[in-house]
Amino acid sequence: MKHQSKFSPAQAQQAAHAQHASQQQSAREFASAEELLRYDAAQMEVPPEIAARLKDASATLPPPKQPWWKHLFTR
């Protein structure tokens, strides 16, 4: 019995391309965890509701303290 494809030639090519792209992505290696997190953050889109909540929460944070050595140079 001959195997018949349910895809048209264009659909089959798209499916093969998608499979090839996913194989290329899985071979990525990272030197550190920070590099992995930066790469992942660049790939992800933050939902607008969460972005607004993060912006509001970070607006109420106090500014970071100035390092002790900067006090010596600013006076």
PQR file of N, CA, C, O and H, with PARSE charges and radii, in Angstrom:
ATOM      1  N   MET A   1       0.844  -1.163   0.000 -0.4000 1.5000
ATOM      2  CA  MET A   1       0.000   0.000   0.000 -0.0000 2.0000
ATOM      3  C   MET A   1       0.899   1.239   0.000  0.5500 1.7000
ATOM      4  O   MET A   1       1.870   1.305   0.754 -0.5500 1.4000
ATOM      5  N   LYS A   2       0.580   2.193  -0.826 -0.4000 1.5000
ATOM      6  CA  LYS A   2       1.387   3.394  -0.962 -0.0000 2.0000
ATOM      7  C   LYS A   2       0.947   4.434   0.070  0.5500 1.7000
ATOM      8  O   LYS A   2      -0.244   4.667   0.276 -0.5500 1.4000
ATOM      9  H   LYS A   2      -0.208   2.139  -1.438  0.4000 1.0000
ATOM     10  N   HIS A   3       1.955   5.058   0.718 -0.4000 1.5000
ATOM     11  CA  HIS A   3       1.668   6.089   1.715 -0.0000 2.0000
ATOM     12  C   HIS A   3       1.299   7.396   1.009  0.5500 1.7000
ATOM     13  O   HIS A   3       2.050   7.891   0.169 -0.5500 1.4000
ATOM     14  H   HIS A   3       2.922   4.868   0.550  0.4000 1.0000
ATOM     15  N   GLN A   4       0.152   7.939   1.353 -0.4000 1.5000
ATOM     16  CA  GLN A   4      -0.281   9.195   0.749 -0.0000 2.0000
ATOM     17  C   GLN A   4      -0.177  10.307   1.785  0.5500 1.7000
ATOM     18  O   GLN A   4      -0.644  10.164   2.915 -0.5500 1.4000
ATOM     19  H   GLN A   4      -0.459   7.537   2.035  0.4000 1.0000
ATOM     20  N   SER A   5       0.435  11.405   1.391 -0.4000 1.5000
ATOM     21  CA  SER A   5       0.597  12.551   2.279 -0.0000 2.0000
ATOM     22  C   SER A   5      -0.685  13.370   2.307  0.5500 1.7000
ATOM     23  O   SER A   5      -1.342  13.544   1.280 -0.5500 1.4000
ATOM     24  H   SER A   5       0.814  11.521   0.473  0.4000 1.0000
ATOM     25  N   LYS A   6      -1.036  13.866   3.476 -0.4000 1.5000
ATOM     26  CA  LYS A   6      -2.213  14.707   3.609 -0.0000 2.0000
ATOM     27  C   LYS A   6      -1.852  16.180   3.396  0.5500 1.7000
ATOM     28  O   LYS A   6      -2.738  17.033   3.351 -0.5500 1.4000
ATOM     29  H   LYS A   6      -0.502  13.724   4.310  0.4000 1.0000
ATOM     30  N   PHE A   7      -0.574  16.476   3.265 -0.4000 1.5000
ATOM     31  CA  PHE A   7      -0.114  17.847   3.081 -0.0000 2.0000
ATOM     32  C   PHE A   7       0.091  18.156   1.602  0.5500 1.7000
ATOM     33  O   PHE A   7       0.455  17.286   0.810 -0.5500 1.4000
ATOM     34  H   PHE A   7       0.146  15.783   3.302  0.4000 1.0000
ATOM     35  N   SER A   8      -0.148  19.400   1.257 -0.4000 1.5000
ATOM     36  CA  SER A   8       0.228  19.843  -0.077 -0.0000 2.0000
ATOM     37  C   SER A   8       1.742  20.052  -0.066  0.5500 1.7000
ATOM     38  O   SER A   8       2.333  20.122   1.012 -0.5500 1.4000
ATOM     39  H   SER A   8      -0.444  20.107   1.901  0.4000 1.0000
ATOM     40  N   PRO A   9       2.387  20.152  -1.226 -0.5600 1.5000
ATOM     41  CA  PRO A   9       3.845  20.352  -1.239  0.2800 2.0000
ATOM     42  C   PRO A   9       4.288  21.588  -0.460  0.5500 1.7000
ATOM     43  O   PRO A   9       5.335  21.552   0.187 -0.5500 1.4000
ATOM     44  N   ALA A  10       3.530  22.674  -0.503 -0.4000 1.5000
ATOM     45  CA  ALA A  10       3.895  23.891   0.224 -0.0000 2.0000
ATOM     46  C   ALA A  10       3.787  23.671   1.730  0.5500 1.7000
ATOM     47  O   ALA A  10       4.646  24.125   2.486 -0.5500 1.4000
ATOM     48  H   ALA A  10       2.680  22.703  -1.029  0.4000 1.0000
ATOM     49  N   GLN A  11       2.739  22.979   2.167 -0.4000 1.5000
ATOM     50  CA  GLN A  11       2.567  22.701   3.589 -0.0000 2.0000
ATOM     51  C   GLN A  11       3.648  21.765   4.094  0.5500 1.7000
ATOM     52  O   GLN A  11       4.142  21.927   5.210 -0.5500 1.4000
ATOM     53  H   GLN A  11       2.041  22.611   1.553  0.4000 1.0000
ATOM     54  N   ALA A  12       4.016  20.794   3.287 -0.4000 1.5000
ATOM     55  CA  ALA A  12       5.068  19.862   3.677 -0.0000 2.0000
ATOM     56  C   ALA A  12       6.394  20.592   3.820  0.5500 1.7000
ATOM     57  O   ALA A  12       7.171  20.297   4.728 -0.5500 1.4000
ATOM     58  H   ALA A  12       3.615  20.662   2.381  0.4000 1.0000
ATOM     59  N   GLN A  13       6.657  21.539   2.933 -0.4000 1.5000
ATOM     60  CA  GLN A  13       7.898  22.307   3.006 -0.0000 2.0000
ATOM     61  C   GLN A  13       7.898  23.183   4.260  0.5500 1.7000
ATOM     62  O   GLN A  13       8.928  23.299   4.924 -0.5500 1.4000
ATOM     63  H   GLN A  13       6.026  21.779   2.196  0.4000 1.0000
ATOM     64  N   GLN A  14       6.763  23.800   4.595 -0.4000 1.5000
ATOM     65  CA  GLN A  14       6.675  24.614   5.803 -0.0000 2.0000
ATOM     66  C   GLN A  14       6.887  23.763   7.046  0.5500 1.7000
ATOM     67  O   GLN A  14       7.576  24.187   7.974 -0.5500 1.4000
ATOM     68  H   GLN A  14       5.927  23.706   4.055  0.4000 1.0000
ATOM     69  N   ALA A  15       6.311  22.583   7.079 -0.4000 1.5000
ATOM     70  CA  ALA A  15       6.469  21.698   8.222 -0.0000 2.0000
ATOM     71  C   ALA A  15       7.922  21.260   8.369  0.5500 1.7000
ATOM     72  O   ALA A  15       8.440  21.195   9.484 -0.5500 1.4000
ATOM     73  H   ALA A  15       5.751  22.239   6.325  0.4000 1.0000
ATOM     74  N   ALA A  16       8.578  20.962   7.263 -0.4000 1.5000
ATOM     75  CA  ALA A  16       9.990  20.562   7.311 -0.0000 2.0000
ATOM     76  C   ALA A  16      10.848  21.723   7.787  0.5500 1.7000
ATOM     77  O   ALA A  16      11.788  21.524   8.556 -0.5500 1.4000
ATOM     78  H   ALA A  16       8.158  21.015   6.357  0.4000 1.0000
ATOM     79  N   HIS A  17      10.532  22.944   7.333 -0.4000 1.5000
ATOM     80  CA  HIS A  17      11.293  24.122   7.748 -0.0000 2.0000
ATOM     81  C   HIS A  17      11.108  24.379   9.242  0.5500 1.7000
ATOM     82  O   HIS A  17      12.073  24.699   9.936 -0.5500 1.4000
ATOM     83  H   HIS A  17       9.768  23.106   6.708  0.4000 1.0000
ATOM     84  N   ALA A  18       9.885  24.243   9.741 -0.4000 1.5000
ATOM     85  CA  ALA A  18       9.613  24.449  11.162 -0.0000 2.0000
ATOM     86  C   ALA A  18      10.350  23.418  12.007  0.5500 1.7000
ATOM     87  O   ALA A  18      10.889  23.751  13.062 -0.5500 1.4000
ATOM     88  H   ALA A  18       9.101  23.984   9.177  0.4000 1.0000
ATOM     89  N   GLN A  19      10.376  22.174  11.552 -0.4000 1.5000
ATOM     90  CA  GLN A  19      11.074  21.128  12.277 -0.0000 2.0000
ATOM     91  C   GLN A  19      12.576  21.410  12.281  0.5500 1.7000
ATOM     92  O   GLN A  19      13.235  21.230  13.305 -0.5500 1.4000
ATOM     93  H   GLN A  19       9.938  21.903  10.695  0.4000 1.0000
ATOM     94  N   HIS A  20      13.117  21.843  11.163 -0.4000 1.5000
ATOM     95  CA  HIS A  20      14.538  22.161  11.068 -0.0000 2.0000
ATOM     96  C   HIS A  20      14.893  23.335  11.984  0.5500 1.7000
ATOM     97  O   HIS A  20      15.943  23.322  12.628 -0.5500 1.4000
ATOM     98  H   HIS A  20      12.582  21.989  10.331  0.4000 1.0000
ATOM     99  N   ALA A  21      14.028  24.345  12.046 -0.4000 1.5000
ATOM    100  CA  ALA A  21      14.271  25.509  12.897 -0.0000 2.0000
ATOM    101  C   ALA A  21      14.249  25.112  14.370  0.5500 1.7000
ATOM    102  O   ALA A  21      15.065  25.602  15.150 -0.5500 1.4000
ATOM    103  H   ALA A  21      13.175  24.355  11.524  0.4000 1.0000
ATOM    104  N   SER A  22      13.335  24.238  14.760 -0.4000 1.5000
ATOM    105  CA  SER A  22      13.275  23.814  16.154 -0.0000 2.0000
ATOM    106  C   SER A  22      14.489  22.969  16.528  0.5500 1.7000
ATOM    107  O   SER A  22      14.936  23.008  17.674 -0.5500 1.4000
ATOM    108  H   SER A  22      12.671  23.840  14.126  0.4000 1.0000
ATOM    109  N   GLN A  23      15.024  22.214  15.587 -0.4000 1.5000
ATOM    110  CA  GLN A  23      16.228  21.443  15.852 -0.0000 2.0000
ATOM    111  C   GLN A  23      17.424  22.353  16.034  0.5500 1.7000
ATOM    112  O   GLN A  23      18.287  22.078  16.867 -0.5500 1.4000
ATOM    113  H   GLN A  23      14.661  22.182  14.656  0.4000 1.0000
ATOM    114  N   GLN A  24      17.493  23.437  15.268 -0.4000 1.5000
ATOM    115  CA  GLN A  24      18.592  24.377  15.399 -0.0000 2.0000
ATOM    116  C   GLN A  24      18.538  25.084  16.745  0.5500 1.7000
ATOM    117  O   GLN A  24      19.585  25.326  17.346 -0.5500 1.4000
ATOM    118  H   GLN A  24      16.792  23.661  14.591  0.4000 1.0000
ATOM    119  N   GLN A  25      17.358  25.422  17.232 -0.4000 1.5000
ATOM    120  CA  GLN A  25      17.222  26.114  18.499 -0.0000 2.0000
ATOM    121  C   GLN A  25      17.615  25.223  19.672  0.5500 1.7000
ATOM    122  O   GLN A  25      18.123  25.731  20.671 -0.5500 1.4000
ATOM    123  H   GLN A  25      16.508  25.226  16.743  0.4000 1.0000
ATOM    124  N   SER A  26      17.403  23.936  19.587 -0.4000 1.5000
ATOM    125  CA  SER A  26      17.693  23.055  20.707 -0.0000 2.0000
ATOM    126  C   SER A  26      19.184  22.802  20.879  0.5500 1.7000
ATOM    127  O   SER A  26      19.590  22.267  21.911 -0.5500 1.4000
ATOM    128  H   SER A  26      16.990  23.523  18.775  0.4000 1.0000
ATOM    129  N   ALA A  27      20.008  23.167  19.911 -0.4000 1.5000
ATOM    130  CA  ALA A  27      21.437  22.919  19.996 -0.0000 2.0000
ATOM    131  C   ALA A  27      22.198  24.086  20.613  0.5500 1.7000
ATOM    132  O   ALA A  27      23.429  24.062  20.624 -0.5500 1.4000
ATOM    133  H   ALA A  27      19.678  23.602  19.074  0.4000 1.0000
ATOM    134  N   ARG A  28      21.524  25.091  21.120 -0.4000 1.5000
ATOM    135  CA  ARG A  28      22.169  26.279  21.682 -0.0000 2.0000
ATOM    136  C   ARG A  28      22.757  25.965  23.060  0.5500 1.7000
ATOM    137  O   ARG A  28      22.110  25.322  23.887 -0.5500 1.4000
ATOM    138  H   ARG A  28      20.525  25.110  21.111  0.4000 1.0000
ATOM    139  N   GLU A  29      23.985  26.424  23.298 -0.4000 1.5000
ATOM    140  CA  GLU A  29      24.631  26.266  24.599 -0.0000 2.0000
ATOM    141  C   GLU A  29      24.948  27.643  25.167  0.5500 1.7000
ATOM    142  O   GLU A  29      25.209  28.585  24.419 -0.5500 1.4000
ATOM    143  H   GLU A  29      24.510  26.946  22.626  0.4000 1.0000
ATOM    144  N   PHE A  30      24.926  27.753  26.487 -0.4000 1.5000
ATOM    145  CA  PHE A  30      25.186  29.016  27.156 -0.0000 2.0000
ATOM    146  C   PHE A  30      26.347  28.857  28.123  0.5500 1.7000
ATOM    147  O   PHE A  30      26.505  27.814  28.758 -0.5500 1.4000
ATOM    148  H   PHE A  30      24.714  26.987  27.095  0.4000 1.0000
ATOM    149  N   ALA A  31      27.159  29.906  28.226 -0.4000 1.5000
ATOM    150  CA  ALA A  31      28.327  29.870  29.101 -0.0000 2.0000
ATOM    151  C   ALA A  31      27.938  30.045  30.572  0.5500 1.7000
ATOM    152  O   ALA A  31      28.630  29.554  31.463 -0.5500 1.4000
ATOM    153  H   ALA A  31      27.031  30.753  27.710  0.4000 1.0000
ATOM    154  N   SER A  32      26.833  30.742  30.819 -0.4000 1.5000
ATOM    155  CA  SER A  32      26.415  30.979  32.206 -0.0000 2.0000
ATOM    156  C   SER A  32      24.895  31.033  32.287  0.5500 1.7000
ATOM    157  O   SER A  32      24.199  31.119  31.275 -0.5500 1.4000
ATOM    158  H   SER A  32      26.270  31.141  30.095  0.4000 1.0000
ATOM    159  N   ALA A  33      24.411  30.982  33.501 -0.4000 1.5000
ATOM    160  CA  ALA A  33      22.968  31.056  33.720 -0.0000 2.0000
ATOM    161  C   ALA A  33      22.447  32.444  33.352  0.5500 1.7000
ATOM    162  O   ALA A  33      21.333  32.574  32.844 -0.5500 1.4000
ATOM    163  H   ALA A  33      24.977  30.912  34.323  0.4000 1.0000
ATOM    164  N   GLU A  34      23.253  33.488  33.608 -0.4000 1.5000
ATOM    165  CA  GLU A  34      22.842  34.841  33.269 -0.0000 2.0000
ATOM    166  C   GLU A  34      22.644  34.993  31.764  0.5500 1.7000
ATOM    167  O   GLU A  34      21.706  35.653  31.317 -0.5500 1.4000
ATOM    168  H   GLU A  34      24.158  33.382  34.020  0.4000 1.0000
ATOM    169  N   GLU A  35      23.526  34.382  30.993 -0.4000 1.5000
ATOM    170  CA  GLU A  35      23.408  34.437  29.535 -0.0000 2.0000
ATOM    171  C   GLU A  35      22.122  33.743  29.078  0.5500 1.7000
ATOM    172  O   GLU A  35      21.440  34.227  28.175 -0.5500 1.4000
ATOM    173  H   GLU A  35      24.288  33.846  31.356  0.4000 1.0000
ATOM    174  N   LEU A  36      21.801  32.635  29.690 -0.4000 1.5000
ATOM    175  CA  LEU A  36      20.563  31.919  29.375 -0.0000 2.0000
ATOM    176  C   LEU A  36      19.353  32.782  29.692  0.5500 1.7000
ATOM    177  O   LEU A  36      18.417  32.854  28.895 -0.5500 1.4000
ATOM    178  H   LEU A  36      22.354  32.242  30.424  0.4000 1.0000
ATOM    179  N   LEU A  37      19.359  33.444  30.856 -0.4000 1.5000
ATOM    180  CA  LEU A  37      18.232  34.284  31.243 -0.0000 2.0000
ATOM    181  C   LEU A  37      18.076  35.483  30.310  0.5500 1.7000
ATOM    182  O   LEU A  37      16.955  35.859  29.969 -0.5500 1.4000
ATOM    183  H   LEU A  37      20.119  33.387  31.504  0.4000 1.0000
ATOM    184  N   ARG A  38      19.192  36.086  29.894 -0.4000 1.5000
ATOM    185  CA  ARG A  38      19.115  37.208  28.960 -0.0000 2.0000
ATOM    186  C   ARG A  38      18.539  36.755  27.613  0.5500 1.7000
ATOM    187  O   ARG A  38      17.714  37.450  27.018 -0.5500 1.4000
ATOM    188  H   ARG A  38      20.103  35.781  30.171  0.4000 1.0000
ATOM    189  N   TYR A  39      18.975  35.600  27.146 -0.4000 1.5000
ATOM    190  CA  TYR A  39      18.467  35.071  25.881 -0.0000 2.0000
ATOM    191  C   TYR A  39      16.969  34.782  25.993  0.5500 1.7000
ATOM    192  O   TYR A  39      16.197  35.116  25.094 -0.5500 1.4000
ATOM    193  H   TYR A  39      19.645  35.036  27.629  0.4000 1.0000
ATOM    194  N   ASP A  40      16.571  34.169  27.087 -0.4000 1.5000
ATOM    195  CA  ASP A  40      15.163  33.834  27.281 -0.0000 2.0000
ATOM    196  C   ASP A  40      14.315  35.099  27.383  0.5500 1.7000
ATOM    197  O   ASP A  40      13.215  35.155  26.833 -0.5500 1.4000
ATOM    198  H   ASP A  40      17.198  33.898  27.817  0.4000 1.0000
ATOM    199  N   ALA A  41      14.819  36.112  28.082 -0.4000 1.5000
ATOM    200  CA  ALA A  41      14.073  37.366  28.219 -0.0000 2.0000
ATOM    201  C   ALA A  41      13.902  38.048  26.867  0.5500 1.7000
ATOM    202  O   ALA A  41      12.871  38.668  26.608 -0.5500 1.4000
ATOM    203  H   ALA A  41      15.713  36.067  28.529  0.4000 1.0000
ATOM    204  N   ALA A  42      14.904  37.937  26.009 -0.4000 1.5000
ATOM    205  CA  ALA A  42      14.798  38.543  24.677 -0.0000 2.0000
ATOM    206  C   ALA A  42      13.772  37.815  23.815  0.5500 1.7000
ATOM    207  O   ALA A  42      13.180  38.421  22.922 -0.5500 1.4000
ATOM    208  H   ALA A  42      15.742  37.433  26.219  0.4000 1.0000
ATOM    209  N   GLN A  43      13.551  36.529  24.068 -0.4000 1.5000
ATOM    210  CA  GLN A  43      12.614  35.741  23.276 -0.0000 2.0000
ATOM    211  C   GLN A  43      11.170  35.859  23.763  0.5500 1.7000
ATOM    212  O   GLN A  43      10.233  35.641  22.996 -0.5500 1.4000
ATOM    213  H   GLN A  43      14.032  36.037  24.793  0.4000 1.0000
ATOM    214  N   MET A  44      10.996  36.203  25.032 -0.4000 1.5000
ATOM    215  CA  MET A  44       9.657  36.242  25.623 -0.0000 2.0000
ATOM    216  C   MET A  44       9.052  37.631  25.516  0.5500 1.7000
ATOM    217  O   MET A  44       9.764  38.630  25.613 -0.5500 1.4000
ATOM    218  H   MET A  44      11.757  36.380  25.656  0.4000 1.0000
ATOM    219  N   GLU A  45       7.750  37.698  25.318 -0.4000 1.5000
ATOM    220  CA  GLU A  45       7.038  38.968  25.316 -0.0000 2.0000
ATOM    221  C   GLU A  45       6.232  39.048  26.610  0.5500 1.7000
ATOM    222  O   GLU A  45       5.429  38.166  26.911 -0.5500 1.4000
ATOM    223  H   GLU A  45       7.172  36.886  25.239  0.4000 1.0000
ATOM    224  N   VAL A  46       6.460  40.119  27.367 -0.4000 1.5000
ATOM    225  CA  VAL A  46       5.776  40.294  28.646 -0.0000 2.0000
ATOM    226  C   VAL A  46       4.364  40.801  28.378  0.5500 1.7000
ATOM    227  O   VAL A  46       4.185  41.763  27.632 -0.5500 1.4000
ATOM    228  H   VAL A  46       7.113  40.836  27.122  0.4000 1.0000
ATOM    229  N   PRO A  47       3.359  40.166  28.978 -0.5600 1.5000
ATOM    230  CA  PRO A  47       1.985  40.645  28.795  0.2800 2.0000
ATOM    231  C   PRO A  47       1.845  42.076  29.317  0.5500 1.7000
ATOM    232  O   PRO A  47       2.476  42.426  30.314 -0.5500 1.4000
ATOM    233  N   PRO A  48       1.031  42.909  28.663 -0.5600 1.5000
ATOM    234  CA  PRO A  48       0.907  44.319  29.053  0.2800 2.0000
ATOM    235  C   PRO A  48       0.466  44.517  30.505  0.5500 1.7000
ATOM    236  O   PRO A  48       0.921  45.452  31.164 -0.5500 1.4000
ATOM    237  N   GLU A  49      -0.410  43.653  31.008 -0.4000 1.5000
ATOM    238  CA  GLU A  49      -0.886  43.796  32.394 -0.0000 2.0000
ATOM    239  C   GLU A  49       0.272  43.619  33.376  0.5500 1.7000
ATOM    240  O   GLU A  49       0.388  44.364  34.348 -0.5500 1.4000
ATOM    241  H   GLU A  49      -0.780  42.894  30.473  0.4000 1.0000
ATOM    242  N   ILE A  50       1.119  42.638  33.118 -0.4000 1.5000
ATOM    243  CA  ILE A  50       2.250  42.374  34.010 -0.0000 2.0000
ATOM    244  C   ILE A  50       3.287  43.490  33.887  0.5500 1.7000
ATOM    245  O   ILE A  50       3.877  43.897  34.888 -0.5500 1.4000
ATOM    246  H   ILE A  50       1.025  42.033  32.328  0.4000 1.0000
ATOM    247  N   ALA A  51       3.514  43.982  32.686 -0.4000 1.5000
ATOM    248  CA  ALA A  51       4.465  45.079  32.492 -0.0000 2.0000
ATOM    249  C   ALA A  51       4.016  46.318  33.262  0.5500 1.7000
ATOM    250  O   ALA A  51       4.840  47.001  33.871 -0.5500 1.4000
ATOM    251  H   ALA A  51       3.035  43.651  31.872  0.4000 1.0000
ATOM    252  N   ALA A  52       2.723  46.611  33.240 -0.4000 1.5000
ATOM    253  CA  ALA A  52       2.209  47.768  33.969 -0.0000 2.0000
ATOM    254  C   ALA A  52       2.372  47.584  35.470  0.5500 1.7000
ATOM    255  O   ALA A  52       2.746  48.524  36.172 -0.5500 1.4000
ATOM    256  H   ALA A  52       2.054  46.057  32.746  0.4000 1.0000
ATOM    257  N   ARG A  53       2.097  46.384  35.969 -0.4000 1.5000
ATOM    258  CA  ARG A  53       2.253  46.119  37.408 -0.0000 2.0000
ATOM    259  C   ARG A  53       3.710  46.222  37.836  0.5500 1.7000
ATOM    260  O   ARG A  53       4.003  46.743  38.912 -0.5500 1.4000
ATOM    261  H   ARG A  53       1.794  45.620  35.399  0.4000 1.0000
ATOM    262  N   LEU A  54       4.630  45.730  37.004 -0.4000 1.5000
ATOM    263  CA  LEU A  54       6.054  45.839  37.325 -0.0000 2.0000
ATOM    264  C   LEU A  54       6.508  47.297  37.338  0.5500 1.7000
ATOM    265  O   LEU A  54       7.292  47.701  38.197 -0.5500 1.4000
ATOM    266  H   LEU A  54       4.392  45.307  36.129  0.4000 1.0000
ATOM    267  N   LYS A  55       6.019  48.074  36.392 -0.4000 1.5000
ATOM    268  CA  LYS A  55       6.383  49.491  36.321 -0.0000 2.0000
ATOM    269  C   LYS A  55       5.878  50.221  37.558  0.5500 1.7000
ATOM    270  O   LYS A  55       6.605  51.026  38.140 -0.5500 1.4000
ATOM    271  H   LYS A  55       5.382  47.746  35.694  0.4000 1.0000
ATOM    272  N   ASP A  56       4.640  49.949  37.968 -0.4000 1.5000
ATOM    273  CA  ASP A  56       4.084  50.588  39.163 -0.0000 2.0000
ATOM    274  C   ASP A  56       4.846  50.188  40.419  0.5500 1.7000
ATOM    275  O   ASP A  56       5.124  51.025  41.278 -0.5500 1.4000
ATOM    276  H   ASP A  56       4.049  49.295  37.496  0.4000 1.0000
ATOM    277  N   ALA A  57       5.182  48.913  40.522 -0.4000 1.5000
ATOM    278  CA  ALA A  57       5.889  48.427  41.714 -0.0000 2.0000
ATOM    279  C   ALA A  57       7.308  48.987  41.783  0.5500 1.7000
ATOM    280  O   ALA A  57       7.790  49.311  42.869 -0.5500 1.4000
ATOM    281  H   ALA A  57       4.957  48.232  39.825  0.4000 1.0000
ATOM    282  N   SER A  58       7.976  49.104  40.649 -0.4000 1.5000
ATOM    283  CA  SER A  58       9.346  49.600  40.672 -0.0000 2.0000
ATOM    284  C   SER A  58       9.400  51.114  40.876  0.5500 1.7000
ATOM    285  O   SER A  58      10.437  51.639  41.281 -0.5500 1.4000
ATOM    286  H   SER A  58       7.584  48.841  39.767  0.4000 1.0000
ATOM    287  N   ALA A  59       8.315  51.818  40.607 -0.4000 1.5000
ATOM    288  CA  ALA A  59       8.290  53.270  40.811 -0.0000 2.0000
ATOM    289  C   ALA A  59       8.312  53.625  42.291  0.5500 1.7000
ATOM    290  O   ALA A  59       8.780  54.703  42.658 -0.5500 1.4000
ATOM    291  H   ALA A  59       7.472  51.392  40.277  0.4000 1.0000
ATOM    292  N   THR A  60       7.817  52.743  43.141 -0.4000 1.5000
ATOM    293  CA  THR A  60       7.767  53.032  44.576 -0.0000 2.0000
ATOM    294  C   THR A  60       9.026  52.579  45.322  0.5500 1.7000
ATOM    295  O   THR A  60       9.149  52.825  46.522 -0.5500 1.4000
ATOM    296  H   THR A  60       7.437  51.867  42.844  0.4000 1.0000
ATOM    297  N   LEU A  61       9.951  51.927  44.637 -0.4000 1.5000
ATOM    298  CA  LEU A  61      11.186  51.482  45.291 -0.0000 2.0000
ATOM    299  C   LEU A  61      12.104  52.668  45.554  0.5500 1.7000
ATOM    300  O   LEU A  61      12.196  53.578  44.730 -0.5500 1.4000
ATOM    301  H   LEU A  61       9.851  51.727  43.662  0.4000 1.0000
ATOM    302  N   PRO A  62      12.784  52.663  46.700 -0.5600 1.5000
ATOM    303  CA  PRO A  62      13.734  53.753  46.955  0.2800 2.0000
ATOM    304  C   PRO A  62      14.955  53.605  46.053  0.5500 1.7000
ATOM    305  O   PRO A  62      15.277  52.495  45.630 -0.5500 1.4000
ATOM    306  N   PRO A  63      15.636  54.705  45.754 -0.5600 1.5000
ATOM    307  CA  PRO A  63      16.837  54.594  44.922  0.2800 2.0000
ATOM    308  C   PRO A  63      17.919  53.816  45.656  0.5500 1.7000
ATOM    309  O   PRO A  63      17.955  53.831  46.886 -0.5500 1.4000
ATOM    310  N   PRO A  64      18.798  53.138  44.932 -0.5600 1.5000
ATOM    311  CA  PRO A  64      19.844  52.371  45.599  0.2800 2.0000
ATOM    312  C   PRO A  64      20.791  53.293  46.353  0.5500 1.7000
ATOM    313  O   PRO A  64      21.012  54.436  45.953 -0.5500 1.4000
ATOM    314  N   LYS A  65      21.351  52.782  47.457 -0.4000 1.5000
ATOM    315  CA  LYS A  65      22.287  53.576  48.251 -0.0000 2.0000
ATOM    316  C   LYS A  65      23.565  53.800  47.460  0.5500 1.7000
ATOM    317  O   LYS A  65      23.990  52.961  46.666 -0.5500 1.4000
ATOM    318  H   LYS A  65      21.172  51.854  47.782  0.4000 1.0000
ATOM    319  N   GLN A  66      24.155  54.946  47.701 -0.4000 1.5000
ATOM    320  CA  GLN A  66      25.400  55.284  47.026 -0.0000 2.0000
ATOM    321  C   GLN A  66      26.542  54.518  47.700  0.5500 1.7000
ATOM    322  O   GLN A  66      26.603  54.477  48.929 -0.5500 1.4000
ATOM    323  H   GLN A  66      23.810  55.628  48.346  0.4000 1.0000
ATOM    324  N   PRO A  67      27.443  53.917  46.931 -0.5600 1.5000
ATOM    325  CA  PRO A  67      28.565  53.197  47.531  0.2800 2.0000
ATOM    326  C   PRO A  67      29.418  54.120  48.405  0.5500 1.7000
ATOM    327  O   PRO A  67      29.477  55.326  48.166 -0.5500 1.4000
ATOM    328  N   TRP A  68      30.067  53.557  49.404 -0.4000 1.5000
ATOM    329  CA  TRP A  68      30.844  54.360  50.355 -0.0000 2.0000
ATOM    330  C   TRP A  68      31.954  55.138  49.669  0.5500 1.7000
ATOM    331  O   TRP A  68      32.276  56.253  50.080 -0.5500 1.4000
ATOM    332  H   TRP A  68      30.019  52.577  49.598  0.4000 1.0000
ATOM    333  N   TRP A  69      32.538  54.565  48.632 -0.4000 1.5000
ATOM    334  CA  TRP A  69      33.669  55.231  47.989 -0.0000 2.0000
ATOM    335  C   TRP A  69      33.239  56.431  47.165  0.5500 1.7000
ATOM    336  O   TRP A  69      34.046  57.327  46.918 -0.5500 1.4000
ATOM    337  H   TRP A  69      32.277  53.660  48.298  0.4000 1.0000
ATOM    338  N   LYS A  70      31.982  56.468  46.734 -0.4000 1.5000
ATOM    339  CA  LYS A  70      31.504  57.633  45.988 -0.0000 2.0000
ATOM    340  C   LYS A  70      31.308  58.825  46.909  0.5500 1.7000
ATOM    341  O   LYS A  70      31.371  59.968  46.457 -0.5500 1.4000
ATOM    342  H   LYS A  70      31.326  55.740  46.935  0.4000 1.0000
ATOM    343  N   HIS A  71      31.071  58.581  48.196 -0.4000 1.5000
ATOM    344  CA  HIS A  71      30.939  59.677  49.150 -0.0000 2.0000
ATOM    345  C   HIS A  71      32.236  60.453  49.231  0.5500 1.7000
ATOM    346  O   HIS A  71      32.209  61.667  49.430 -0.5500 1.4000
ATOM    347  H   HIS A  71      31.020  57.652  48.564  0.4000 1.0000
ATOM    348  N   LEU A  72      33.372  59.786  49.084 -0.4000 1.5000
ATOM    349  CA  LEU A  72      34.669  60.447  49.163 -0.0000 2.0000
ATOM    350  C   LEU A  72      34.886  61.426  48.027  0.5500 1.7000
ATOM    351  O   LEU A  72      35.529  62.460  48.214 -0.5500 1.4000
ATOM    352  H   LEU A  72      33.393  58.799  48.922  0.4000 1.0000
ATOM    353  N   PHE A  73      34.354  61.113  46.837 -0.4000 1.5000
ATOM    354  CA  PHE A  73      34.606  61.935  45.655 -0.0000 2.0000
ATOM    355  C   PHE A  73      33.548  62.995  45.400  0.5500 1.7000
ATOM    356  O   PHE A  73      33.778  63.894  44.591 -0.5500 1.4000
ATOM    357  H   PHE A  73      33.832  60.273  46.685  0.4000 1.0000
ATOM    358  N   THR A  74      32.396  62.924  46.061 -0.4000 1.5000
ATOM    359  CA  THR A  74      31.323  63.879  45.794 -0.0000 2.0000
ATOM    360  C   THR A  74      31.332  65.044  46.767  0.5500 1.7000
ATOM    361  O   THR A  74      30.561  65.988  46.593 -0.5500 1.4000
ATOM    362  H   THR A  74      32.209  62.194  46.718  0.4000 1.0000
ATOM    363  N   ARG A  75      32.162  65.008  47.767 -0.4000 1.5000
ATOM    364  CA  ARG A  75      32.187  66.118  48.746 -0.0000 2.0000
ATOM    365  C   ARG A  75      33.252  67.107  48.417  0.5500 1.7000
ATOM    366  O   ARG A  75      33.416  68.098  49.128 -0.5500 1.4000
ATOM    367  H   ARG A  75      32.789  64.241  47.908  0.4000 1.0000
TER
END
